[in-house]
């Protein structure tokens, strides 16, 4: 479909520009973007707001079960945008195709150093 063609074209552009070194990207193509003649592609930061995640069991047209991730902002978390520009959630909600380069290493080094001081490992 059009989403697959769009994703393949975007991935080709990324590879042509950046080579084949291992990289991690988040690409979101909302249905509303596919309904446009020339959808806008934006680079945006990840939204840092925490969400309560729920999974809804659904059935595909063949009667096979799949699970749809949905959720809403966690009301217990303090509000306050830490991003400096347009976020991924805003881009997708605005009908844009989203591209976010990500990092592989998610180690919390500050927490690790604290734990080295307090735990006997």
Order of alpha helices (4+ residues) and beta strands (2+ residues): alpha-beta-alpha-beta-beta-beta-alpha-beta-alpha
